[in-house]
Amino acid sequence: MQTADPGLRRRYAEAAAAQRGAIAAELRAAGAAHLRLRTDRGLAAGHGAFRRRAAARRTRGTTR
């Protein structure tokens, strides 16, 4: 597969974004917290942001 093809890369990025959106929507519908990790950022930064958002939700009295 020629991964240098701009069209292929665009379609792949679109499909991946749609998949991430569908997963996030399912998790929200289930009331689950969603920790998104990336390989281009440190684990600590992602986990810290997740914990801050969770704490903010708790102080607002919401579960999602």
Order of alpha helices (4+ residues) and beta strands (2+ residues): alpha-alpha
